[in-house]
Amino acid sequence: MYKGQTITVIMPCLNEEQGVEQVLTRMPEFVDQVLVVDNGSTDQTSEVARRFGAQVIREDARGYGRSYKTGFAAACGDIIITLDGDHSYPPDAISYLLEAFIHLRVDFLNASRFPVRDGSAMSFKHWVGNLILSLAMSVLYLTWVRDSQSGMWVFHRSILSKMTLESDGMAFSEEIKIEALKLNRHRFAELSILYSSRLGEIKLNPWRDGLYNLWFLLKKRFS
């Protein structure tokens, strides 16, 4: 519990046995519930997560968004925090983000990876792709969003019931931010974090996922 509010951390994982241990050993003690959503791993992800105290939920229907929807359904905390199981997002930043979340009195806080301070954490191709998608989202929704593709967020669980979340794939990351902006753009904020190199295999296909996410932005805005 943090300042009277219960905290749930959700991590979608697919073959992240290397990273999930590093994340869980650095999880703050005040976190009440840690949910690891195993999205069909063929390695020891689930076993490692349980060994380090996480509640594991198996979701065999593949998809980043699908994993999060499964995790949201099982979340009990007043505040939900998300991050990936590959150790690229810093568990050490959770306290800092929560303090800012409460101080700023927002409903949704996005952890921006920019500026990228670790040169090995993001390739130039990924950096350009993220810039294009963030600019597109900012123009379409008339609000500056520095990192539309970030996977680390802090938000009140109560706002989920007011959101229309359709994507089961990688576009879920931008969609949940769009829904938060639509609810109340004045209660949306961003703070920078230290983004690191991931552990384990890379799942992202930059061309396929980037083009699909751009198409999804346009579809979400004009449909």
MOZITA-V815934 format. One record per residue. N is the residue number from 0. RES is the residue in three letters. PSI is psi in whole degrees, -180 to 180 (NA if undefined). OMEGA is omega in whole degrees, -180 to 180 (* if undefined). D_LAST is the distance of its C-alpha to the last C-alpha in Angstrom with 2 decimals. Layout:
<<N	RES	PSI	OMEGA	D_LAST> <N	RES	PSI	OMEGA	D_LAST>>
This chain:
<<0	MET	141	-179	40.31> <1	TYR	112	179	39.62> <2	LYS	46	174	40.79> <3	GLY	2	-179	40.44> <4	GLN	136	-179	37.00> <5	THR	147	-172	36.57> <6	ILE	130	172	34.78> <7	THR	131	173	32.91> <8	VAL	131	-180	32.27> <9	ILE	133	177	29.93> <10	MET	116	170	30.26> <11	PRO	135	-176	28.46> <12	CYS	138	172	31.07> <13	LEU	105	-179	31.57> <14	ASN	61	-178	35.16> <15	GLU	36	-177	35.82> <16	GLU	-27	179	39.45> <17	GLN	-45	-174	40.54> <18	GLY	-34	-172	38.15> <19	VAL	-35	177	37.74> <20	GLU	-44	-180	41.44> <21	GLN	-37	179	41.34> <22	VAL	-47	-175	38.41> <23	LEU	-32	179	39.99> <24	THR	-16	179	43.41> <25	ARG	9	-179	42.00> <26	MET	130	179	40.01> <27	PRO	146	-177	41.24> <28	GLU	-23	-177	43.46> <29	PHE	-7	178	41.67> <30	VAL	126	-175	38.59> <31	ASP	-33	-175	38.83> <32	GLN	125	175	36.63> <33	VAL	116	-179	35.71> <34	LEU	122	172	33.32> <35	VAL	117	179	33.19> <36	VAL	106	-178	30.57> <37	ASP	112	-173	32.15> <38	ASN	48	177	29.51> <39	GLY	34	-179	32.10> <40	SER	147	176	34.64> <41	THR	4	177	37.70> <42	ASP	-154	-176	39.81> <43	GLN	24	-178	41.34> <44	THR	-51	-177	38.32> <45	SER	-44	-179	38.59> <46	GLU	-43	179	42.36> <47	VAL	-43	-179	42.37> <48	ALA	-44	179	39.78> <49	ARG	-39	-179	41.87> <50	ARG	-31	-178	45.03> <51	PHE	22	167	43.72> <52	GLY	6	-180	42.67> <53	ALA	152	170	38.97> <54	GLN	124	-176	37.51> <55	VAL	131	175	35.99> <56	ILE	131	179	33.23> <57	ARG	127	175	32.68> <58	GLU	102	-174	29.17> <59	ASP	-17	175	29.69> <60	ALA	112	-172	26.08> <61	ARG	145	175	25.33> <62	GLY	135	180	22.55> <63	TYR	-48	179	22.43> <64	GLY	-39	179	19.74> <65	ARG	-41	178	21.52> <66	SER	-44	-179	24.71> <67	TYR	-40	178	23.47> <68	LYS	-40	177	22.16> <69	THR	-42	178	25.63> <70	GLY	-42	180	27.29> <71	PHE	-39	-178	25.48> <72	ALA	-26	-179	26.63> <73	ALA	-5	-176	30.19> <74	ALA	139	-180	30.24> <75	CYS	-15	-174	32.76> <76	GLY	156	174	32.95> <77	ASP	-36	-180	32.01> <78	ILE	135	177	30.59> <79	ILE	136	174	28.84> <80	ILE	136	180	29.43> <81	THR	152	171	27.99> <82	LEU	163	-179	29.45> <83	ASP	158	-180	29.99> <84	GLY	10	-177	33.15> <85	ASP	7	176	34.15> <86	HIS	15	178	35.89> <87	SER	-28	176	33.75> <88	TYR	138	-171	32.77> <89	PRO	116	173	35.87> <90	PRO	-28	180	36.80> <91	ASP	-19	-179	39.28> <92	ALA	-8	-175	36.50> <93	ILE	-45	180	35.50> <94	SER	-46	180	38.19> <95	TYR	-44	-179	37.27> <96	LEU	-40	178	33.55> <97	LEU	-42	179	34.38> <98	GLU	-43	178	36.80> <99	ALA	-41	179	34.29> <100	PHE	-46	-180	31.60> <101	ILE	-43	-178	34.11> <102	HIS	-40	-178	35.59> <103	LEU	-14	180	32.35> <104	ARG	48	178	31.22> <105	VAL	168	176	27.66> <106	ASP	-24	-176	25.38> <107	PHE	124	178	24.03> <108	LEU	122	180	26.10> <109	ASN	130	178	24.97> <110	ALA	108	-177	27.89> <111	SER	136	178	27.54> <112	ARG	-4	-175	29.43> <113	PHE	144	-2	30.08> <114	PRO	144	180	32.58> <115	VAL	114	-176	33.60> <116	ARG	-19	176	37.33> <117	ASP	107	-174	38.17> <118	GLY	-23	-179	38.06> <119	SER	-5	-174	38.03> <120	ALA	-27	-177	35.02> <121	MET	128	179	32.32> <122	SER	161	178	32.75> <123	PHE	-38	179	32.07> <124	LYS	-44	178	29.37> <125	HIS	-37	179	27.54> <126	TRP	-46	179	28.19> <127	VAL	-44	180	26.60> <128	GLY	-44	178	23.53> <129	ASN	-39	179	23.09> <130	LEU	-46	-179	23.67> <131	ILE	-46	-178	21.02> <132	LEU	-39	179	18.32> <133	SER	-39	176	19.58> <134	LEU	-42	179	19.69> <135	ALA	-45	179	16.13> <136	MET	-40	-180	14.98> <137	SER	-42	179	17.53> <138	VAL	-44	-176	16.44> <139	LEU	-33	-176	12.71> <140	TYR	10	171	13.75> <141	LEU	34	177	17.08> <142	THR	130	-179	19.21> <143	TRP	121	176	21.59> <144	VAL	114	-175	21.14> <145	ARG	-36	-176	24.08> <146	ASP	87	-177	23.17> <147	SER	-17	-175	19.58> <148	GLN	4	180	20.97> <149	SER	144	178	23.91> <150	GLY	13	178	24.76> <151	MET	118	-177	27.03> <152	TRP	157	173	25.80> <153	VAL	127	-179	27.61> <154	PHE	159	175	26.00> <155	HIS	128	-180	27.00> <156	ARG	-28	-177	26.42> <157	SER	-23	-177	25.79> <158	ILE	-13	-179	22.34> <159	LEU	-35	-178	21.01> <160	SER	-15	-180	20.96> <161	LYS	0	-176	18.52> <162	MET	150	172	15.95> <163	THR	100	-175	13.14> <164	LEU	111	-173	14.03> <165	GLU	-37	-172	12.66> <166	SER	137	172	14.13> <167	ASP	-3	-175	17.70> <168	GLY	-154	-176	18.45> <169	MET	-24	-180	19.13> <170	ALA	-11	179	15.61> <171	PHE	-35	-177	16.50> <172	SER	-44	178	18.59> <173	GLU	-31	-178	15.95> <174	GLU	-41	-178	13.56> <175	ILE	-31	176	16.45> <176	LYS	-39	176	17.14> <177	ILE	-46	-180	13.69> <178	GLU	-37	177	14.16> <179	ALA	-41	178	17.70> <180	LEU	-39	-180	16.84> <181	LYS	-33	179	14.55> <182	LEU	-49	179	17.54> <183	ASN	99	-176	20.05> <184	ARG	-21	-180	20.07> <185	HIS	-10	178	23.80> <186	ARG	29	176	24.53> <187	PHE	134	-180	23.10> <188	ALA	165	178	25.72> <189	GLU	146	173	26.78> <190	LEU	145	-180	30.24> <191	SER	146	174	31.65> <192	ILE	170	176	33.30> <193	LEU	108	-179	35.60> <194	TYR	137	-174	33.70> <195	SER	169	175	36.06> <196	SER	139	-180	36.39> <197	ARG	158	172	35.17> <198	LEU	136	179	37.72> <199	GLY	-175	-174	37.28> <200	GLU	150	178	35.17> <201	ILE	128	-179	31.93> <202	LYS	-21	-173	28.93> <203	LEU	133	171	26.33> <204	ASN	104	-169	25.73> <205	PRO	-41	-179	24.84> <206	TRP	-51	-179	23.56> <207	ARG	-52	-177	21.62> <208	ASP	-37	180	20.15> <209	GLY	-46	180	19.65> <210	LEU	-39	179	17.72> <211	TYR	-42	-179	15.54> <212	ASN	-35	176	14.90> <213	LEU	-44	176	14.05> <214	TRP	-40	-179	11.52> <215	PHE	-40	177	10.08> <216	LEU	-47	-180	10.08> <217	LEU	-43	180	8.09> <218	LYS	-44	-179	5.44> <219	LYS	-36	-176	5.78> <220	ARG	-38	-170	6.07> <221	PHE	-6	180	3.79> <222	SER	NA	*	0.00>>
